[in-house]
Amino acid sequence: MKFSLSLSTAVATMLATAATASGPIDVAPPPVVYQMPAAYDWSGTYFGAAIGYSRGTYRLGVSALNQLGPNVEISGATGAAFLGRNWQSGSTVFGVEFDASTGANGITPQGTAGPFWSCNTGNCNVNIDSLFTLRGRVGVAQNNWLIYGTGGIAHANVSGGILNSAQQGSGSATGYVVGLGAEYGFSARSSVRLEYLHYDLGALPFGTGSLPTDRFDGVGDFGTLRLGYSMRF
């Protein structure tokens, strides 16, 4: 009996010594638990600025009487500041945005003839002096990306007509704006966007026609492609 116990003890000692000599016993690492990254949050109030380029065409004349004049092509670089608010529900983002921007302008040289009115006394011209919009936005978010449509009211201060004549004048016009855009959030509070906006302000009021009761105006539309940066708080 003592011999068996001694033999068992010797065998155990030999196994322990062999295990120690062969190195530490490998222990399996704990399983890795993968955590999904938090979805990007588009909600909140934001402000920002944008630069862009506008282009469009206006037909001068007394539109109410179908007395048409020359076309004026408007174009130019624009700048804008905007303020807005987003609400997010799942992948859908709703928002409202107000912006103020500069506008485009253009001239048609003196001497250009139209069907009824001509640029006899000076250049025909159209100037979008300042532009304001109040728009809704709705889009689909894919984490850091937001694809959206937008539309609302547009209001502008304008001037134009035919220089050195009663047809030259200024006023304000209200119409609509619609557009599409894509926005990318590169940090928790900052994003960049590229958007296209189409404006139709109705007839732009300038000076008078042949009679003081006739309004000389410009009818047309224009579009703006712009790149913007915004920060949420």
VENRA-V661789 format. One record per helix or strand of 3 or more residues. SS is the DSSP state (h for helix, s for strand). FROM is the first residue (numbers start at 1). TO is the last residue. If there is no record, write none. Layout:
# VENRA-V661789
ss & from & to
SS & FROM & TO
SS & FROM & TO
This chain:
# VENRA-V661789
ss & from & to
h & 2 & 21
s & 44 & 62
h & 63 & 65
s & 67 & 89
s & 92 & 101
s & 105 & 108
s & 124 & 142
s & 145 & 162
s & 169 & 185
s & 190 & 200
s & 203 & 208
s & 215 & 232
